[in-house]
Amino acid sequence: MAAGAALGRAVAARGLTLVYGGARVGVMGAVADAALAGGGRVVGVIPKSLVSKEIAHDGLSELFLTETMHDRKDRMIALSDAFVALPGGFGTYDELFETLTLAQLGLHDKPNALLDTEGFFQPLVALMRHTIEQGFAAPEHERLLVVERDPERLLDVLAAWTPPPLGSKWLDRRGAP
């Protein structure tokens, strides 16, 4: 929660807009509340079916209601310039891997990042490196994901990030399909 609030404050202090899942509870809510308290613009995107379950935030700059989770992700991707995952559950992983896969396929050139609070994501980072070592992803794909522990440093790295040259995911190292 503290890392989420620190990220929200940093986003607001830099004059950035926070686009997130639209809830007023949990880590997402902490990020949004801190950004709002810092005078930031906060845009939420939440499916209509989750408004009562996730307790939609009623103090946002803007709140989009979508029909489905897929619509939610599409809208968040369209509205965002970068993607940051904080410690969370399966929904967090779903959103992270969707944006990471779209980047891997060259369908967007926006940075993906993990705010690695207290090393939460280290097992995931190790798995991703193992995936690359085993040849299931190209070495350059590791650069698609920024991993930082400090929110300010994370935003600095995202601001300077450039997409790596990707080549083709579907060719082996010899260039054959």
Backbone as JSON Lines, residues from 0, in Angstrom:
{"i":0,"aa":"M","n":[0.84,-1.2,0.0],"ca":[0.0,0.0,0.0],"c":[0.88,1.26,0.0]}
{"i":1,"aa":"A","n":[1.95,1.22,0.79],"ca":[2.84,2.37,0.85],"c":[3.51,2.63,-0.5]}
{"i":2,"aa":"A","n":[3.94,1.57,-1.16],"ca":[4.57,1.73,-2.48],"c":[3.55,2.26,-3.49]}
{"i":3,"aa":"G","n":[2.32,1.8,-3.41],"ca":[1.28,2.3,-4.3],"c":[1.04,3.78,-4.08]}
{"i":4,"aa":"A","n":[0.96,4.19,-2.82],"ca":[0.76,5.6,-2.51],"c":[1.95,6.43,-2.99]}
{"i":5,"aa":"A","n":[3.16,5.91,-2.82],"ca":[4.35,6.63,-3.28],"c":[4.33,6.8,-4.8]}
{"i":6,"aa":"L","n":[3.9,5.77,-5.5],"ca":[3.79,5.87,-6.96],"c":[2.73,6.9,-7.33]}
{"i":7,"aa":"G","n":[1.6,6.88,-6.68],"ca":[0.55,7.87,-6.96],"c":[1.03,9.29,-6.75]}
{"i":8,"aa":"R","n":[1.74,9.52,-5.65],"ca":[2.28,10.87,-5.39],"c":[3.28,11.27,-6.48]}
{"i":9,"aa":"A","n":[4.14,10.34,-6.88],"ca":[5.14,10.64,-7.91],"c":[4.49,10.94,-9.25]}
{"i":10,"aa":"V","n":[3.46,10.2,-9.61],"ca":[2.73,10.44,-10.86],"c":[2.13,11.85,-10.84]}
{"i":11,"aa":"A","n":[1.48,12.21,-9.74],"ca":[0.86,13.54,-9.64],"c":[1.92,14.64,-9.66]}
{"i":12,"aa":"A","n":[3.01,14.45,-8.95],"ca":[4.06,15.47,-8.88],"c":[4.67,15.75,-10.25]}
{"i":13,"aa":"R","n":[4.67,14.75,-11.12],"ca":[5.23,14.91,-12.46],"c":[4.21,15.39,-13.48]}
{"i":14,"aa":"G","n":[2.97,15.6,-13.04],"ca":[1.93,16.07,-13.94],"c":[1.45,15.01,-14.92]}
{"i":15,"aa":"L","n":[1.64,13.74,-14.56],"ca":[1.19,12.64,-15.41],"c":[-0.24,12.29,-15.08]}
{"i":16,"aa":"T","n":[-0.93,11.64,-15.99],"ca":[-2.27,11.13,-15.75],"c":[-2.16,9.66,-15.38]}
{"i":17,"aa":"L","n":[-2.83,9.27,-14.33],"ca":[-2.9,7.86,-13.93],"c":[-4.13,7.24,-14.56]}
{"i":18,"aa":"V","n":[-3.92,6.16,-15.3],"ca":[-5.02,5.35,-15.83],"c":[-4.93,4.02,-15.11]}
{"i":19,"aa":"Y","n":[-6.04,3.59,-14.5],"ca":[-6.0,2.35,-13.72],"c":[-7.37,1.72,-13.7]}
{"i":20,"aa":"G","n":[-7.52,0.65,-12.94],"ca":[-8.71,-0.18,-12.95],"c":[-9.97,0.37,-12.31]}
{"i":21,"aa":"G","n":[-9.95,1.56,-11.73],"ca":[-11.17,2.22,-11.31],"c":[-11.68,1.96,-9.91]}
{"i":22,"aa":"A","n":[-10.99,1.14,-9.1],"ca":[-11.47,0.82,-7.76],"c":[-10.96,1.82,-6.72]}
{"i":23,"aa":"R","n":[-11.7,1.92,-5.61],"ca":[-11.25,2.79,-4.51],"c":[-10.65,1.99,-3.37]}
{"i":24,"aa":"V","n":[-10.52,0.68,-3.54],"ca":[-9.98,-0.19,-2.5],"c":[-8.68,-0.83,-2.98]}
{"i":25,"aa":"G","n":[-7.94,-1.42,-2.05],"ca":[-6.73,-2.15,-2.38],"c":[-5.59,-1.26,-2.84]}
{"i":26,"aa":"V","n":[-4.6,-1.89,-3.43],"ca":[-3.43,-1.17,-3.9],"c":[-3.83,-0.17,-4.98]}
{"i":27,"aa":"M","n":[-4.73,-0.59,-5.87],"ca":[-5.19,0.34,-6.92],"c":[-5.79,1.6,-6.31]}
{"i":28,"aa":"G","n":[-6.58,1.42,-5.3],"ca":[-7.2,2.57,-4.64],"c":[-6.17,3.46,-3.97]}
{"i":29,"aa":"A","n":[-5.13,2.86,-3.38],"ca":[-4.07,3.64,-2.73],"c":[-3.32,4.5,-3.74]}
{"i":30,"aa":"V","n":[-3.04,3.93,-4.91],"ca":[-2.36,4.7,-5.96],"c":[-3.24,5.87,-6.38]}
{"i":31,"aa":"A","n":[-4.5,5.59,-6.65],"ca":[-5.43,6.63,-7.11],"c":[-5.61,7.71,-6.07]}
{"i":32,"aa":"D","n":[-5.83,7.32,-4.82],"ca":[-6.04,8.31,-3.75],"c":[-4.84,9.24,-3.6]}
{"i":33,"aa":"A","n":[-3.64,8.67,-3.66],"ca":[-2.43,9.48,-3.5],"c":[-2.25,10.43,-4.68]}
{"i":34,"aa":"A","n":[-2.54,9.95,-5.89],"ca":[-2.43,10.82,-7.06],"c":[-3.44,11.96,-6.97]}
{"i":35,"aa":"L","n":[-4.66,11.62,-6.57],"ca":[-5.68,12.66,-6.44],"c":[-5.3,13.67,-5.35]}
{"i":36,"aa":"A","n":[-4.81,13.17,-4.22],"ca":[-4.41,14.06,-3.13],"c":[-3.29,15.0,-3.54]}
{"i":37,"aa":"G","n":[-2.46,14.55,-4.49],"ca":[-1.37,15.37,-5.01],"c":[-1.79,16.28,-6.15]}
{"i":38,"aa":"G","n":[-3.09,16.33,-6.43],"ca":[-3.59,17.19,-7.49],"c":[-3.51,16.58,-8.87]}
{"i":39,"aa":"G","n":[-3.29,15.27,-8.95],"ca":[-3.16,14.61,-10.24],"c":[-4.48,14.28,-10.89]}
{"i":40,"aa":"R","n":[-4.41,14.01,-12.19],"ca":[-5.57,13.56,-12.96],"c":[-5.58,12.04,-12.93]}
{"i":41,"aa":"V","n":[-6.73,11.47,-12.57],"ca":[-6.85,10.01,-12.43],"c":[-8.06,9.54,-13.22]}
{"i":42,"aa":"V","n":[-7.8,8.6,-14.12],"ca":[-8.84,8.04,-14.99],"c":[-9.0,6.56,-14.63]}
{"i":43,"aa":"G","n":[-10.22,6.17,-14.3],"ca":[-10.51,4.78,-13.99],"c":[-11.27,4.11,-15.12]}
{"i":44,"aa":"V","n":[-11.04,2.8,-15.26],"ca":[-11.74,2.01,-16.27],"c":[-12.19,0.73,-15.58]}
{"i":45,"aa":"I","n":[-13.5,0.51,-15.51],"ca":[-14.01,-0.64,-14.77],"c":[-15.23,-1.23,-15.5]}
{"i":46,"aa":"P","n":[-15.3,-2.55,-15.56],"ca":[-16.5,-3.15,-16.16],"c":[-17.72,-2.9,-15.27]}
{"i":47,"aa":"K","n":[-18.86,-2.74,-15.91],"ca":[-20.1,-2.5,-15.16],"c":[-20.36,-3.6,-14.13]}
{"i":48,"aa":"S","n":[-20.03,-4.84,-14.47],"ca":[-20.27,-5.96,-13.56],"c":[-19.41,-5.91,-12.3]}
{"i":49,"aa":"L","n":[-18.32,-5.14,-12.33],"ca":[-17.44,-5.07,-11.16],"c":[-17.62,-3.81,-10.34]}
{"i":50,"aa":"V","n":[-18.51,-2.95,-10.75],"ca":[-18.68,-1.68,-10.03],"c":[-18.97,-1.94,-8.56]}
{"i":51,"aa":"S","n":[-19.88,-2.83,-8.25],"ca":[-20.2,-3.09,-6.84],"c":[-19.17,-4.01,-6.19]}
{"i":52,"aa":"K","n":[-18.62,-4.96,-6.93],"ca":[-17.63,-5.88,-6.35],"c":[-16.32,-5.17,-6.02]}
{"i":53,"aa":"E","n":[-15.85,-4.3,-6.9],"ca":[-14.58,-3.62,-6.67],"c":[-14.78,-2.27,-6.01]}
{"i":54,"aa":"I","n":[-16.0,-1.89,-5.83],"ca":[-16.33,-0.61,-5.22],"c":[-15.67,0.52,-6.02]}
{"i":55,"aa":"A","n":[-16.31,0.85,-7.12],"ca":[-15.79,1.86,-8.04],"c":[-15.51,3.17,-7.29]}
{"i":56,"aa":"H","n":[-14.4,3.78,-7.63],"ca":[-13.98,5.04,-7.02],"c":[-14.88,6.15,-7.53]}
{"i":57,"aa":"D","n":[-15.49,6.91,-6.62],"ca":[-16.41,7.96,-7.04],"c":[-15.78,9.35,-7.04]}
{"i":58,"aa":"G","n":[-14.46,9.44,-6.81],"ca":[-13.82,10.75,-6.77],"c":[-12.8,10.96,-7.87]}
{"i":59,"aa":"L","n":[-12.9,10.2,-8.95],"ca":[-11.91,10.27,-10.02],"c":[-12.15,11.45,-10.95]}
{"i":60,"aa":"S","n":[-11.12,11.8,-11.69],"ca":[-11.25,12.84,-12.71],"c":[-12.19,12.37,-13.8]}
{"i":61,"aa":"E","n":[-12.13,11.07,-14.1],"ca":[-12.97,10.49,-15.13],"c":[-13.08,8.99,-14.85]}
{"i":62,"aa":"L","n":[-14.26,8.41,-15.08],"ca":[-14.47,6.98,-14.89],"c":[-15.19,6.44,-16.12]}
{"i":63,"aa":"F","n":[-14.57,5.45,-16.78],"ca":[-15.18,4.78,-17.92],"c":[-15.75,3.45,-17.45]}
{"i":64,"aa":"L","n":[-16.99,3.17,-17.82],"ca":[-17.61,1.88,-17.56],"c":[-17.59,1.08,-18.86]}
{"i":65,"aa":"T","n":[-17.14,-0.17,-18.76],"ca":[-17.08,-1.02,-19.95],"c":[-18.01,-2.21,-19.77]}
{"i":66,"aa":"E","n":[-18.26,-2.9,-20.87],"ca":[-19.13,-4.07,-20.81],"c":[-18.4,-5.3,-20.28]}
{"i":67,"aa":"T","n":[-17.13,-5.47,-20.66],"ca":[-16.4,-6.69,-20.3],"c":[-14.99,-6.36,-19.79]}
{"i":68,"aa":"M","n":[-14.35,-7.38,-19.22],"ca":[-12.96,-7.23,-18.81],"c":[-12.07,-6.97,-20.02]}
{"i":69,"aa":"H","n":[-12.37,-7.64,-21.12],"ca":[-11.59,-7.43,-22.34],"c":[-11.7,-5.98,-22.79]}
{"i":70,"aa":"D","n":[-12.91,-5.44,-22.77],"ca":[-13.12,-4.03,-23.13],"c":[-12.34,-3.12,-22.19]}
{"i":71,"aa":"R","n":[-12.3,-3.48,-20.92],"ca":[-11.57,-2.7,-19.93],"c":[-10.09,-2.63,-20.3]}
{"i":72,"aa":"K","n":[-9.5,-3.79,-20.59],"ca":[-8.08,-3.81,-20.94],"c":[-7.82,-3.03,-22.23]}
{"i":73,"aa":"D","n":[-8.69,-3.21,-23.22],"ca":[-8.53,-2.46,-24.47],"c":[-8.55,-0.96,-24.22]}
{"i":74,"aa":"R","n":[-9.48,-0.51,-23.41],"ca":[-9.59,0.93,-23.13],"c":[-8.37,1.43,-22.36]}
{"i":75,"aa":"M","n":[-7.93,0.66,-21.36],"ca":[-6.76,1.07,-20.58],"c":[-5.51,1.11,-21.46]}
{"i":76,"aa":"I","n":[-5.36,0.15,-22.35],"ca":[-4.2,0.13,-23.25],"c":[-4.24,1.35,-24.16]}
{"i":77,"aa":"A","n":[-5.4,1.67,-24.7],"ca":[-5.53,2.82,-25.59],"c":[-5.24,4.14,-24.88]}
{"i":78,"aa":"L","n":[-5.62,4.25,-23.62],"ca":[-5.46,5.5,-22.88],"c":[-4.07,5.68,-22.28]}
{"i":79,"aa":"S","n":[-3.28,4.62,-22.21],"ca":[-2.01,4.65,-21.48],"c":[-0.8,4.82,-22.38]}
{"i":80,"aa":"D","n":[0.23,5.43,-21.81],"ca":[1.52,5.58,-22.48],"c":[2.55,4.6,-21.95]}
{"i":81,"aa":"A","n":[2.26,3.98,-20.81],"ca":[3.14,3.0,-20.18],"c":[2.28,2.16,-19.25]}
{"i":82,"aa":"F","n":[2.82,0.99,-18.89],"ca":[2.08,0.06,-18.03],"c":[2.95,-0.32,-16.84]}
{"i":83,"aa":"V","n":[2.41,-0.15,-15.63],"ca":[3.14,-0.47,-14.42],"c":[2.3,-1.43,-13.59]}
{"i":84,"aa":"A","n":[2.9,-2.56,-13.23],"ca":[2.23,-3.51,-12.34],"c":[2.83,-3.39,-10.95]}
{"i":85,"aa":"L","n":[1.96,-3.37,-9.96],"ca":[2.35,-3.41,-8.57],"c":[1.96,-4.78,-8.03]}
{"i":86,"aa":"P","n":[2.48,-5.17,-6.86],"ca":[2.07,-6.46,-6.31],"c":[0.56,-6.61,-6.31]}
{"i":87,"aa":"G","n":[0.12,-7.76,-6.77],"ca":[-1.31,-8.01,-6.87],"c":[-1.56,-9.47,-7.17]}
{"i":88,"aa":"G","n":[-2.76,-9.75,-7.64],"ca":[-3.17,-11.12,-7.89],"c":[-3.22,-11.46,-9.36]}
{"i":89,"aa":"F","n":[-4.05,-12.44,-9.7],"ca":[-4.11,-12.96,-11.05],"c":[-4.53,-11.91,-12.08]}
{"i":90,"aa":"G","n":[-5.41,-10.99,-11.69],"ca":[-5.79,-9.93,-12.61],"c":[-4.61,-9.06,-12.99]}
{"i":91,"aa":"T","n":[-3.73,-8.81,-12.03],"ca":[-2.51,-8.05,-12.29],"c":[-1.66,-8.78,-13.32]}
{"i":92,"aa":"Y","n":[-1.48,-10.09,-13.13],"ca":[-0.68,-10.88,-14.07],"c":[-1.32,-10.9,-15.45]}
{"i":93,"aa":"D","n":[-2.63,-11.03,-15.5],"ca":[-3.34,-11.04,-16.77],"c":[-3.06,-9.75,-17.54]}
{"i":94,"aa":"E","n":[-3.2,-8.62,-16.88],"ca":[-2.98,-7.34,-17.54],"c":[-1.51,-7.17,-17.93]}
{"i":95,"aa":"L","n":[-0.59,-7.56,-17.05],"ca":[0.83,-7.46,-17.35],"c":[1.19,-8.29,-18.58]}
{"i":96,"aa":"F","n":[0.78,-9.55,-18.59],"ca":[1.17,-10.41,-19.7],"c":[0.48,-10.02,-21.01]}
{"i":97,"aa":"E","n":[-0.71,-9.47,-20.93],"ca":[-1.35,-9.0,-22.16],"c":[-0.55,-7.86,-22.78]}
{"i":98,"aa":"T","n":[-0.21,-6.85,-21.98],"ca":[0.53,-5.71,-22.55],"c":[1.95,-6.12,-22.94]}
{"i":99,"aa":"L","n":[2.55,-7.02,-22.19],"ca":[3.89,-7.5,-22.52],"c":[3.87,-8.3,-23.83]}
{"i":100,"aa":"T","n":[2.87,-9.16,-24.0],"ca":[2.75,-9.94,-25.23],"c":[2.49,-9.03,-26.43]}
{"i":101,"aa":"L","n":[1.64,-8.04,-26.27],"ca":[1.39,-7.1,-27.37],"c":[2.67,-6.37,-27.77]}
{"i":102,"aa":"A","n":[3.5,-6.02,-26.78],"ca":[4.78,-5.38,-27.08],"c":[5.71,-6.37,-27.8]}
{"i":103,"aa":"Q","n":[5.76,-7.6,-27.33],"ca":[6.6,-8.63,-27.93],"c":[6.23,-8.84,-29.4]}
{"i":104,"aa":"L","n":[4.95,-8.75,-29.7],"ca":[4.48,-8.94,-31.07],"c":[4.59,-7.66,-31.9]}
{"i":105,"aa":"G","n":[5.03,-6.58,-31.28],"ca":[5.17,-5.32,-32.01],"c":[3.86,-4.59,-32.22]}
{"i":106,"aa":"L","n":[2.83,-4.92,-31.42],"ca":[1.53,-4.29,-31.58],"c":[1.39,-2.99,-30.79]}
{"i":107,"aa":"H","n":[2.35,-2.7,-29.95],"ca":[2.52,-1.38,-29.34],"c":[3.98,-1.23,-28.97]}
{"i":108,"aa":"D","n":[4.4,0.0,-28.76],"ca":[5.8,0.25,-28.39],"c":[5.87,1.04,-27.09]}
{"i":109,"aa":"K","n":[4.99,0.68,-26.16],"ca":[4.93,1.34,-24.86],"c":[5.66,0.48,-23.83]}
{"i":110,"aa":"P","n":[6.31,1.12,-22.87],"ca":[7.04,0.34,-21.86],"c":[6.12,-0.37,-20.88]}
{"i":111,"aa":"N","n":[6.6,-1.51,-20.41],"ca":[5.93,-2.31,-19.38],"c":[6.87,-2.34,-18.19]}
{"i":112,"aa":"A","n":[6.32,-2.26,-16.98],"ca":[7.19,-2.2,-15.81],"c":[6.58,-2.91,-14.62]}
{"i":113,"aa":"L","n":[7.48,-3.31,-13.73],"ca":[7.09,-3.86,-12.43],"c":[7.64,-2.93,-11.37]}
{"i":114,"aa":"L","n":[6.8,-2.5,-10.44],"ca":[7.28,-1.82,-9.24],"c":[7.52,-2.95,-8.24]}
{"i":115,"aa":"D","n":[8.77,-3.35,-8.13],"ca":[9.15,-4.56,-7.41],"c":[9.32,-4.29,-5.91]}
{"i":116,"aa":"T","n":[8.23,-3.97,-5.27],"ca":[8.21,-3.67,-3.85],"c":[8.67,-4.86,-3.02]}
{"i":117,"aa":"E","n":[9.69,-4.64,-2.24],"ca":[10.23,-5.66,-1.33],"c":[10.54,-6.97,-2.05]}
{"i":118,"aa":"G","n":[10.92,-6.89,-3.33],"ca":[11.29,-8.08,-4.09],"c":[10.12,-8.98,-4.47]}
{"i":119,"aa":"F","n":[8.9,-8.46,-4.39],"ca":[7.7,-9.27,-4.66],"c":[7.78,-9.99,-6.0]}
{"i":120,"aa":"F","n":[8.28,-9.3,-7.02],"ca":[8.26,-9.86,-8.37],"c":[9.51,-10.67,-8.73]}
{"i":121,"aa":"Q","n":[10.46,-10.84,-7.81],"ca":[11.68,-11.55,-8.17],"c":[11.45,-12.97,-8.68]}
{"i":122,"aa":"P","n":[10.52,-13.75,-8.1],"ca":[10.26,-15.07,-8.69],"c":[9.74,-14.98,-10.14]}
{"i":123,"aa":"L","n":[8.92,-13.99,-10.43],"ca":[8.42,-13.8,-11.79],"c":[9.55,-13.39,-12.73]}
{"i":124,"aa":"V","n":[10.41,-12.49,-12.29],"ca":[11.56,-12.07,-13.1],"c":[12.46,-13.27,-13.38]}
{"i":125,"aa":"A","n":[12.67,-14.12,-12.38],"ca":[13.49,-15.32,-12.57],"c":[12.83,-16.26,-13.59]}
{"i":126,"aa":"L","n":[11.52,-16.41,-13.52],"ca":[10.81,-17.25,-14.48],"c":[10.94,-16.69,-15.9]}
{"i":127,"aa":"M","n":[10.83,-15.4,-16.04],"ca":[10.96,-14.79,-17.36],"c":[12.37,-14.99,-17.91]}
{"i":128,"aa":"R","n":[13.37,-14.84,-17.07],"ca":[14.75,-15.08,-17.51],"c":[14.94,-16.55,-17.89]}
{"i":129,"aa":"H","n":[14.36,-17.44,-17.12],"ca":[14.42,-18.87,-17.43],"c":[13.75,-19.15,-18.79]}
{"i":130,"aa":"T","n":[12.64,-18.5,-19.04],"ca":[11.94,-18.64,-20.32],"c":[12.85,-18.25,-21.47]}
{"i":131,"aa":"I","n":[13.58,-17.16,-21.31],"ca":[14.52,-16.7,-22.33],"c":[15.69,-17.68,-22.47]}
{"i":132,"aa":"E","n":[16.24,-18.11,-21.33],"ca":[17.36,-19.06,-21.35],"c":[16.99,-20.36,-22.05]}
{"i":133,"aa":"Q","n":[15.73,-20.77,-21.93],"ca":[15.27,-22.01,-22.55],"c":[14.86,-21.83,-24.01]}
{"i":134,"aa":"G","n":[14.96,-20.6,-24.52],"ca":[14.69,-20.35,-25.92],"c":[13.23,-20.09,-26.27]}
{"i":135,"aa":"F","n":[12.38,-19.89,-25.28],"ca":[10.96,-19.64,-25.56],"c":[10.66,-18.17,-25.78]}
{"i":136,"aa":"A","n":[11.62,-17.32,-25.56],"ca":[11.55,-15.89,-25.88],"c":[12.96,-15.45,-26.23]}
{"i":137,"aa":"A","n":[13.05,-14.46,-27.07],"ca":[14.35,-13.96,-27.51],"c":[15.02,-13.12,-26.41]}
{"i":138,"aa":"P","n":[16.34,-13.12,-26.36],"ca":[17.04,-12.33,-25.34],"c":[16.63,-10.86,-25.31]}
{"i":139,"aa":"E","n":[16.37,-10.27,-26.48],"ca":[16.0,-8.85,-26.51],"c":[14.64,-8.6,-25.86]}
{"i":140,"aa":"H","n":[13.83,-9.63,-25.71],"ca":[12.51,-9.45,-25.09],"c":[12.62,-9.12,-23.6]}
{"i":141,"aa":"E","n":[13.76,-9.43,-22.99],"ca":[13.94,-9.06,-21.58],"c":[13.87,-7.55,-21.4]}
{"i":142,"aa":"R","n":[14.29,-6.8,-22.41],"ca":[14.27,-5.34,-22.33],"c":[12.87,-4.76,-22.46]}
{"i":143,"aa":"L","n":[11.88,-5.6,-22.75],"ca":[10.5,-5.12,-22.82],"c":[9.94,-4.82,-21.44]}
{"i":144,"aa":"L","n":[10.61,-5.31,-20.4],"ca":[10.1,-5.16,-19.03],"c":[11.11,-4.43,-18.15]}
{"i":145,"aa":"V","n":[10.68,-3.3,-17.63],"ca":[11.48,-2.52,-16.68],"c":[11.14,-3.02,-15.28]}
{"i":146,"aa":"V","n":[12.16,-3.25,-14.47],"ca":[11.94,-3.69,-13.09],"c":[12.69,-2.74,-12.17]}
{"i":147,"aa":"E","n":[11.97,-2.06,-11.32],"ca":[12.57,-1.11,-10.36],"c":[11.85,-1.22,-9.03]}
{"i":148,"aa":"R","n":[12.58,-0.93,-7.96],"ca":[12.02,-0.98,-6.61],"c":[11.52,0.37,-6.12]}
{"i":149,"aa":"D","n":[12.04,1.45,-6.7],"ca":[11.72,2.79,-6.25],"c":[10.79,3.48,-7.26]}
{"i":150,"aa":"P","n":[9.65,4.01,-6.81],"ca":[8.71,4.63,-7.75],"c":[9.31,5.79,-8.56]}
{"i":151,"aa":"E","n":[10.09,6.64,-7.92],"ca":[10.7,7.77,-8.64],"c":[11.66,7.27,-9.71]}
{"i":152,"aa":"R","n":[12.5,6.32,-9.34],"ca":[13.45,5.74,-10.3],"c":[12.68,5.06,-11.44]}
{"i":153,"aa":"L","n":[11.62,4.36,-11.11],"ca":[10.81,3.69,-12.13],"c":[10.29,4.69,-13.16]}
{"i":154,"aa":"L","n":[9.75,5.81,-12.7],"ca":[9.23,6.82,-13.62],"c":[10.34,7.44,-14.46]}
{"i":155,"aa":"D","n":[11.52,7.62,-13.87],"ca":[12.67,8.13,-14.63],"c":[13.03,7.17,-15.76]}
{"i":156,"aa":"V","n":[13.1,5.89,-15.44],"ca":[13.46,4.88,-16.45],"c":[12.39,4.81,-17.54]}
{"i":157,"aa":"L","n":[11.13,4.85,-17.15],"ca":[10.06,4.81,-18.15],"c":[10.12,6.01,-19.08]}
{"i":158,"aa":"A","n":[10.43,7.18,-18.54],"ca":[10.5,8.39,-19.36],"c":[11.61,8.3,-20.4]}
{"i":159,"aa":"A","n":[12.68,7.59,-20.08],"ca":[13.82,7.47,-20.99],"c":[13.79,6.21,-21.85]}
{"i":160,"aa":"W","n":[12.83,5.33,-21.63],"ca":[12.79,4.01,-22.28],"c":[12.57,4.12,-23.78]}
{"i":161,"aa":"T","n":[13.27,3.29,-24.51],"ca":[13.02,3.13,-25.93],"c":[12.84,1.64,-26.2]}
{"i":162,"aa":"P","n":[11.97,1.29,-27.12],"ca":[11.73,-0.13,-27.38],"c":[12.95,-0.8,-27.99]}
{"i":163,"aa":"P","n":[13.21,-2.04,-27.6],"ca":[14.32,-2.76,-28.21],"c":[13.95,-3.22,-29.61]}
{"i":164,"aa":"P","n":[14.95,-3.43,-30.46],"ca":[14.64,-4.03,-31.75],"c":[14.2,-5.47,-31.51]}
{"i":165,"aa":"L","n":[13.08,-5.87,-32.08],"ca":[12.51,-7.16,-31.72],"c":[12.76,-8.28,-32.7]}
{"i":166,"aa":"G","n":[12.95,-7.99,-33.95],"ca":[13.05,-9.09,-34.91],"c":[11.74,-9.84,-34.92]}
{"i":167,"aa":"S","n":[11.79,-11.1,-35.26],"ca":[10.57,-11.89,-35.31],"c":[10.54,-12.92,-34.2]}
{"i":168,"aa":"K","n":[9.49,-12.92,-33.43],"ca":[9.29,-13.9,-32.37],"c":[9.16,-15.3,-32.95]}
{"i":169,"aa":"W","n":[8.73,-15.38,-34.2],"ca":[8.34,-16.66,-34.76],"c":[9.47,-17.34,-35.56]}
{"i":170,"aa":"L","n":[10.66,-16.77,-35.53],"ca":[11.79,-17.41,-36.19],"c":[12.76,-17.92,-35.14]}
{"i":171,"aa":"D","n":[13.39,-19.05,-35.42],"ca":[14.39,-19.53,-34.47],"c":[15.69,-18.73,-34.66]}
{"i":172,"aa":"R","n":[16.69,-19.0,-33.87],"ca":[17.93,-18.22,-33.89],"c":[18.66,-18.31,-35.24]}
{"i":173,"aa":"R","n":[18.35,-19.3,-36.06],"ca":[18.95,-19.43,-37.38],"c":[18.15,-18.68,-38.43]}
{"i":174,"aa":"G","n":[17.0,-18.14,-38.07],"ca":[16.16,-17.4,-39.01],"c":[15.16,-18.26,-39.74]}
{"i":175,"aa":"A","n":[15.03,-19.51,-39.33],"ca":[14.07,-20.41,-39.99],"c":[12.77,-20.44,-39.21]}
{"i":176,"aa":"P","n":[11.64,-20.61,-39.92],"ca":[10.36,-20.7,-39.2],"c":[10.25,-21.98,-38.41]}
